[in-house]
Amino acid sequence: MSGDTAERPIRVALVAHDIHWEGGMERAMAELISTAPPHVRFTVVSATLAPELRHLVEWRRVDVPRRPFPAKFTAFYIRSARAVRGLDVDLIHTCGALTAARADLASVHFCHHGYVRAARMLSAGGPPLRRVNTTVSRLLALAAERVAYRPSRLRLAACVSDGVAREMHVAFPGLVTAITPNGVDSAHYRPDPATRAAVRDQHGAGAATVALFVGGDWNRKGLPIAIEAVRRARRGGSDVVLWVVGSGDVGRMRREHGGGVEEVVTFLGAVKDPAPFYVAADVLVLPSLYETFSLVAHEAAACGLPVVGTRVHGVDALVTRGEGGLMVERGAEAFAEALVALAEDPPARRRLGDAGRRYAHAHPWRASVRAVTGAYDELVRSDRGDAETPGGARRPSTSAGSRSGSIESRNGTTGQRQGSRPPMVANRMMTGVRRASATVGAMTGEARSAVALTAAGRSRARLLTDVFVYRAIRGHLVTRSDTAVRTVTLRDGQRVRYRRNRGDLQSFREVFYDRHYEPLPGMTARTILDVGANIGLTSIWLARQFPGAVIVAVEPAPDNADLVRQNAVLNGAQVTVVEGAVACTEGTTTFAASAESNLGRLAEGGDLVVRTTTLARLLDSFPSGRADILKLDVEGAEAEILLNDDGALQRVGAVATEFHPQVTGVADAVLEEALRSAGFTEARGRGQLTTWWWRPEWDWGSTDPPSAAVDDG
């Protein structure tokens, strides 16, 4: 965060229907208010606000009818916009598409366009009046999304999962997104043997396997499937019962499932705190049609409860990455088979529960809040005209494209703001002057660096031209995806090949202008592993710093990997390119490419299938089995690599890495502790974004002579 942003407060208008400690999006907004850093100051525009939060904010209450929901939604949509209009704030943050006001950031906890596409219906069933109410509510929400999520009306969509971000890109092309996952309170949601025994005794569970269903909207979340699955499991001889926590039409469930349902199902109703039931149950069942993050699944996992769920957003990551349960088809037979398997295998339940708990612990609420407030900082930095942070800090976006522009020019449509601020036209002029001044200052500094770096003549002129083009790209005056290859010769004789797009130019800045990978004093290297090589600039930079070093560069994007090879050949560097990605296991995964060449990342549903290898396998490619330096810049995949280390890090002398909490939702502190546990000591390098972690006791320079044996991908 820049010094300017740190010293000056950020005033945020937070617009939400309700903010309290129950539910999903309501809880997320409550956590944001209660744990945001002091420089973030909220004015809350909402219908309700938990009493214990009111002293932390300025509250503008919006009076709306509680029901029916279409009436509440419509009234809030209009009245909240009026309430926002007169506020003196820096940013407007909405909890979804629920107001007629333009916004800077919208937290997307539910994408109605995504739901309709997944469900192929507007309502998931129920009594006729409820279906009418749900259908009208859905139509209103769809219309509101079409208005609110236009790129001209919203600067950043903060999505709670990769899946939601993909849905937003499909439904609203051109919209900029960031990943800001929800969190879990692991101090509250945790195993508790005493509570488990008491709750099971209270409800007569005995030795039965208790399957737990938590939530409302029973048709969407699949309660009828859960009931039928438990009945089938019992007919197969398994002693399984179902507890249902949440409100719904109990009478209808009893009528539809016939006699004997009370022997199978215990309806517990709505509860303020589901934690005791998580710790008392044996497995969570979630036959949901659509989820975006599933706070319930993550809370259950934090309590050590394995999850049996469908392939919906949030649950898929918990089960596939976190190995916290089983993923099955959405049907009673598939769920019954999974329940029988877990009922008969308590060790498997414990193993899955332990894995899920570790995964949930890596997603604390403080990381969620940090991702959101980090987005605030970036948006306000753009508004205030600050130059880019040293090294070209990237915007909190997982897609190509970014829009800047002050909130004054976008949200103040009438009159003058409260207080002593100048009129809107003057405000826009001042913002424009500040931004222009900052841009000119940054361009001047970069031009000086270009002159100092390059050999005189054509290379110098070419790089100076591209400095201007890079700034134009930031202002969207030219295309961001220029694929023309440029070659410049540096003053020290290095030749660098790149494309004139934002990603390549930003990488050039980080490596050559800002020298992010400047070695620590006393550091030498004979073997280097460059994971997330991009176009190979770090590889050839380190090759120049450590003559004769053997380098293995890992890059999943084919176009980037080809430039790594070209840059290595141009500079006579001993670089072997592995076209793929690093993961916990060998196999394949998908890679989501970006128009900005340095922002592509591993993501489910990505457009490119790439093979994966492990850190240990790459280290084995060196005759010594070790790497003096591991450079790790993988746009979020560093969390999986560092948190699932199998001992491979013990064979690394130093790690130069950049964390991406806005992508992973994993706090920097969690990854820092993983590195410390592996024996590394932190040493801040020259780069503002990159941190060196090294072993002072490492036998620097004693590794084997240059040689590498990795098959070129």
C-alpha angles and dihedrals in degrees: 000000000000121000091244092055092045093053099041121065121242112223112206130188104211111200119194138140094235135357120198141115099273128078126022113278091029090055092046091056091047091052090048092054095044099047106028114123117266095256090065112083120187134211104190120210107190145125094240135015128186108255093232090060099050097085089057096059145029104255124210104188117211113208111219135153113266094223156068091033096226088059092047092047095049095046093048092045091059102033096045090056089054091049093050095047096076099042122118099220141135098222140020114215119187130191096229130315099321108122138057090227121102114248141206096208131016122191106220109207094154129022109204092192088054092048094051090048091050097041097035088216140076096229131031095216137268135133116339097254091048091049090052091049092047093046094050091046091050093049090051091049092049091051091048091050092052089056102037098044098055109123088234091060102037129046100192135012109207104206124196094220144014089253093057090048090054091050091050092051091051095046098038111029115203095025115135115231140188130188113243105166123199118250142227129233097226092179090063101032104057139116114285115181095192094052090044092056094045096049094045090049092048092055097037096243095150112168095336122124104249116213112197128209117189128186148048127259087070096188095054093043092048106241092156088057091049092051093049091045092055091048091052092048090053092049087055090057101262118133097229127150131182128228116195119203114187141056125282145118101309092173092057092049090052093048095046095047097044130214124349095034091123089062090058105033134048112196106208098176127217114333130190094224121026094185096101090055092048092056093043096050128078103214137010116227117204112171089170125166094207137006133163102199106337105222088191092061092049094046090050091048090051087057090054095257117145114229126225105194148145125260097275130138114286094012091065091058093044091053102036101035099025097035086219099145147328129304116211141167117278100261140099094246094053092047091047091054091050092048092050091049093051094041090057096044113054093169089058090051090052093047093050091043093052092049092049091049091054090050093049092049089059090062107062121169090244089065090051092051091045091054092053096044089046087058088050090054093051094047093048092044087058092047094049091051096241116168115248114281114261109287094025102278109220124241116251094259135121094195137065113268136044133197129211131186134122124279088231092065092046108040109026103082101154138037128335128313121255120268125024100315116131122254118286096259091053090046091054091047092050091048090049092050092049092049093046091049092049092048093049090049092050092046091051092053093047092047090055090050091049091052092048093047104044136068114250119267130030096000093054093048091047094051093045088053091050091050087061092044091051090055090046089053089054088054093044094240093131137026118288095212106060105157098188109125117232128194125199132177118225125218092254092055099260116138118214126196120196143145124251096248129114096255096053093043092048090051089051089054094049096048105036107020101035097024095217092176098050103150119245117254112278094017120136128173138195097169124041131180114202108194111185093023096174103186095342102260094131090048095055091041091055091042088058092048093048109034113208095018117147113230131194111196120197119200128157100197109086095211091051092045090053090055090049088058092046093049091048092052093046090055101036091241120161095237124153113196121217108195101211143057139276118245140150093269138028117254134075137307138168128265125206107214121209133208084235100071095215097052102064114118145173109277137156110258093024119158097241128060111216133178120245131215132180131253089240092054092051092049090050088060089073113077089231092050088228140095123211091204131027114190110197119187107143106144097250103333089100089083093062092045097048099039094049099044112156094194097288092117089065086071094057125088100197137004124207106193145162121209124218108197091162088065102036102031086223113130119240089237091062093054092042089055090050090055093047090050088054089056102260127140121215118241117174109226131202096276117085093214099040126071125195119220114187146163109241089196093056115124093243116206096006097107123113124289116277113295136121132187109196120133109245106246 
